[in-house]
């Protein structure tokens, strides 16, 4: 398994765990514990596409489809961020070749 495949798999697992935890908190009515200092709602930080959720997110076919789409978008977002960070890191780790200096023929 290549490193890119592991990054994709790992980021999707992390995204799914975040979504499942938030959905469990929403279902139990305790999603308010994700608010830090009254201003920052971690639900929107960990799962930005949760803004798409409707009132019947777990009861109606339409709500379930929107929830599944939102989870898929979150997985895609986590994967894009992880692959982007990997590519930036690989670019920064690559040694740079300096341009070869041409000896001055007049010396």
ZIURUR-V332465 format. One line per field, one symbol per residue. phi: phi as a letter, one per 40 degrees, with the letter a starting at -180 (. if undefined). A space follows every 10 residues. Layout:
phi = ???
//
This chain:
phi = .ccccccccc cccccccccc ccccccccgb ccccccfgbb ccccccadcc cccbdccbbb dccccccccc cccccccccc cccccccccc cccccccccc ccccccc
//
